[in-house]
Amino acid sequence: MDMMKTSFGEPCCLPPVFQEDLCAGGPGLAECKGPTISSPPILACPQLRSVTPMSRESSRIQVSVILPIYNAECWLDECLKSVLEQDFEGSIELSVFNDASADNSISIIEKWKILLEKVGIRVHIGGHHSSQPRGVGFAKNCAVDQSSGTYLCFLDSDDVMMPQRIRLQWEAAVQHPKSIIGCQVRREPAEATERYTRWINNLTNEQLVTQVFTSHGPTVIMPTWFCSREWFCHVGRFDEGGKGTPEDLMFFYEHIRKGGGVFRVDECLLLYRYHPQAATHSVLEGTIWTHRVLFLEERVLSRWTTFTIWNAGKQGRRLFRSLSPTNQKKVAAFCDVDQKKITKGFYTYEDSKDLTGGQFEENLNLLNLKEGVDYHHFN
């Protein structure tokens, strides 16, 4: 669903256009079937960073890898091995915050700490042992607080970085100091969330900014974020509301409010896992919907005097009901290609055989309508 402000004073709804997945393919990694007891990692020595170990008193770290963990023993060996294998020639530290894990996560971290520090990657380990976790936002904030790097590279404990990730994102961050830097990803398993993965990898530079209202969330996904510490502090901390809080979406919106940019390195730099234990599943769709509607009203609808909702079905009616009374009064019409949905005089019918495959967007372009100015995607 989308909002479109046409030359007639109206906005609309279209499905996003997807290209072929540029990040598909490649060997997958083993699926974690359940808790395991980790053995000491076995590494191929030629892939280790040839860096002189640094003392605690040496100059400021360039990049801090921010790693919150909660019951992550299934994934940690592969995750931490990917930190070790980064080809960035600058200084790196790893800041781990354990959010009350009840499994073997800390033992695994301690084993890797020895190996990482041997090659010059400092490791800071914090955490708490309360009966319940405090949430992803709290753990990320604590990991940032105990780190010292000029730049922050966010990493989820169930994901795996490609060796060039830090190097390429650092180069981009230097060029875009007020931006969140993302990257393309490879989903694991490959068939999970195929449409979402295509969206992540194929948005244009302009769409990274214009499609911030969609149901997919931030246009560069949180596990790929890389930014300067200075800019992170300017935006503010993650919300610490705990389980069910979309802290990444809330931070992303605040980043946009403060004039931040969005940039994506167009290479696959992260293996992005999908599994039932992922924290994202704890956030209710209704919660995200509410934040999206409020942000749409704040950033777009407050500037429009009238608009059209392109979707006369359930989602269009839901959006209408979610709007403030002031913005409900601005709705000029509902449009849809399904004439069966146009049952009231308030609706209009747009005759078109097919609005998929980019045809609708092409029609809008022929009318000289610009995404992000005259219309916005919402679903």
N, C-alpha and C positions, 0 to 999 in steps of 0.2 A: 504494500500500500504506500502511496506517496501523496504528497501535497504539491499542488502546482498553482503558481500565480501566473496566469496567462495574460496576454494583452487585454483580455476581457475582465481582468481582475479575479482570476481563478487559479487554484493549484490542483495536482493529481497524483495517481498511484501506479507504479510500474514495477514489474519484477526486475531485479538487477541483471545486467548482461554478464555472462561468464565466458571466458575463453578456455582453451584447453589448459588443464592443470600443468603449469610449468614446473611444479615441484614434485610431480608424481614419480613413482618408480623407486628402484633401489632396494637393497635387501632390508627386510624388517629385522627388528630385534626380538628377542625371546619374550613372550608374554609371562608376566608374573602371575602365577596361579595362587599364591598365598604366601604367608610369612615364611621366610627362610633364614637360616643361620649363616651369615656371611663368613667365608673363609678369607684369609688375607689375599688382597688383589695380586694377580700375576700380570706383569706388564712387559711389553716389548720395549727393551731399553732404547733402541734407536729412535723411538717416537717421543722420548722425554725431552723437555725443554732444556737446551744447553745454556743455562743461565747461572751466573755466579750467585750463590745464596747470599741474601742480604741480612744485615744485622737489624735489630729493632730500631737502631738510631739512624738508619739511612734515610735518604730523602723521601719526600712524600710519595705514596703509591699513586700510580696513574689510574688504575682500574680496580674497583672493588666488585667482586662477584657476590651478589646478594642472594643467599640461599636459605629460605625458611623451610623447616622440615617438621613433619608430623607423621609418625608411623610410616616411614619411607624406606624401610630396609629392603624391600623388593627391588628398588630402583637405584639405590645410592651408588653401588659400584660403577655402573655404567655412567651415571651422571658425573661422578667425581673424576672418573677416568677422562671424561671429555674436558674437564677443567685442566687437568694435567697436560693434555695434548694440544692446547692452544698454541698457535704459531706467532702470537703477538710478542714482539721483542721488548716491549716496555715492561714495567713492573706491575704485577698482579697480586692481589690478596683475595682470599676467600673468607667471607663473613657468614657464618652459619648461626642460625638461631633455632633452637629446639623448642617447639611449642608443646611441651608435656607429652612427648612420645612415650608410648608404653612398650615399644618393641626394641629391637637391637640397633636402632639407628645411630645412637651415640657411639657405640663400640665401633661401628663401621667408620664413622667420621674420625675417630681417634686414630685408627689404623692409617687412614688416608692422610691425616695431618702430618705424619712422619714423612711419607713419600713426597707430599707436596712441598713441604718446607725444605727438603733436601735439594729441590731444584729452584728454590728461591720464591716460592709462592707462600706468603704468610697465611696462616689460618687462625681466625678468631672464632671461638665457639662460645656462644651464650645460650641461655635457655632458662626454663623453670620446670618445676616438678609438681605443679598443682594437679588436682584431680581431673581438671578439664582444660582443654586448650583454650587460649584466648582469641584465636582466630588469625586468619592470614594477614589482615591489615596490621595487627599488633606485631606479629612475628617479623613482617617486612620492616616495619619502623624500627624495631629493636636491632635488626641486622644492619640497617643503615646507620643507626646511632653508634654502633660499636666499630664501624668501618672508618676508613680515612681517605679513600681514593678520590681523586679529582672527578672521575667518572664512575657511574653505577651501571653494572650489567646485571639485570634481573634474570634469575634462573629458577625454574621449578624443579623440585627434587625428582620428579618422574620423567624429566626430559633430558635430552642429550644434545650438547652443542657440537657443531662441526668445527674442525680445527681452526678455521679462519674467522670464526664469528667475532671474537673480540677485536681482532685487527681491523676488519672491514667496518664494523659499527663504530669503533673509535675514530677511524678516518672520517666517517660521515658526521659524527657528533662534533668533531673539530670544525667542520664546515657549516654545521647547523646548530649553533650553541643553545638556541631556545626551542629545540625540537625534541620530541620523543622519536627515537630511531627504532624502527622495527626491521623485520626481514621476512623473506618467504620461508615456508615450513614444509616438512613432509609429515603427513599424518601417520600414526601407527595405532591401530591397524589402518591400512590404506583405504578400506571401504567405509570407515567411520566418518560421518559428517562430510561427505564428499562435496556437497554444495557449499557448505561453510568454508571448506579448505580452498575451493576455487575462488571464492570471494576474497579470502585473506590474501591469496597470491596474485590476483589479477586486477585489483583496483588500480586505476590510473593515479598519477600524482594529484590530480584535481579531486578525484573521488575520495582520496584519503581524508580530505577535509569536508567535502560535501555530503558524504554518506555517514556522518557521525550519529545520525538519528535512527539508524536501522536497528532491527532486532538482533543483529549479530554482535552489537556492542562496539568497543573501540576498534577503529579501522586498522590499527596495528595491535596485535594481541599481546596481553601482558607478559607472557613468558619470553617474548622477544624484545622487551623494552631495554633501551640503553639511552642514558642521558647524563648530563653533567650534574654533579652534586649541587652546584650553585643554582641550577634551574629547578631541580627537585625541591630544594629548600624554599625557593621563591613560590612554587605552586602550593606547597604545604605537605603535611603528612597524609598517609593513608587513613581512612576512617577505620576506627577500631571497634566497630559495632559487633564484631564477632560473626559466628556462623549465620549465613543467610544474607550477609551484607555484600553488595557488589562494589567492593572497595576500589577495584581497578576502573570500573566505569565512572565512579564518582570522582576519582583522581583525574581521569582523562577529561571529563567535562570541565573541571576546575582549570586544568591545563589550557583548554581551549579558551575559557573565559579570560585568562590572563595573557592571551595573545600568543600562546605556544603554537608551534608548527608540528607537522607530522611528516616523517620521511621514512621510506622503506628501502633497505638495501635489497636489490633484486637478485638475490642468490639464496638458495636454501641453506640456512645457517642453523637450523634447529630441527630435531626430530621431536615432534609434538604428540604426546601420547593421549589416547582417549581410553578411559577405563571407569568403572562404576565408582571407585573410591575418590575420584577427582573432586576437589573442593568446589568447583564450579557448579556441581549438581545440587549443592545445598542452597543455592540462590533461586528463589521462586521467580517464575516468569512474570508474575504480577508485580513484584518489587521492581524488576528491571523496566517493565512497561511504565510504571509511575514515574521513574526517573527520566525516561525518554520523553514522555509527554511534557513534563515540566520543562525540560531543556528545549524542546521544540517550541513551546509557547514563549519561552524567554528569548531565544535567539532568532526565531523566524516570525511566529504569528503576532508577536507584539508590534512588528513593523508593517504587517499587512492589514489592509482595511477590509478585504474580502477574499475568499478563496474557495476552491472546490476540493472535495475529497474524492479521489479516484478509487472508489471501491464502495459499492452499494451493498455488499454482503456483511457478514458478521463483524469482520475486522474494521470496516469503515464505520459501522454503527457504534462499535466499541470505542473507536477513537473519538467520535463525536461526543459520546456520553462522558468521556474522560476529560474533555476540554473544560476550561473555566466557562461560566456563563457569558462572559464578555466575548470569548473566542467562539463559542457556539453561535452567537448572533452574527458572526462574520461569515459563516458557511453559506455560500450562495447556492450550492447544489452538490449532489452526489452523482458521479459519473461511473459507468460500468459498461463493459462489452457484452455482459450477459443480460439480455432484455428481461429475463424472468425476474431479475432482482429489482428492476425499475418498476415499482408498483404504486408509487405515490407521485402526485404532481410535483413534489419537491425535487424529484430525481430527473436527470436528463440521460438520454441514451446515446452513446457514442458508437456509431456503426463501424465495425472493423472486424475482419475475419480472424485476425491473429495479432496479438500484441506481444508475442514472444519472439525470441531470436533477434532482438534488437530493432524490430520494425517500429515499435511504438516510439523508441528513442529517436529513430530516424525521422519519424513524423514530427516530433518535437523540434528537432534540429532544423527541419525545413521551415518551421514556423519561427525560427530564430529565437527559440526558448532555451535558456541556459540553465543547466543543473546547478543548484546552489544559489540561484538568483530568482528564477521564475518557477522552479519546482524543486521539491525535495523528496527523496525516498524515505519512507518511514518503515515499511515492512519488506 
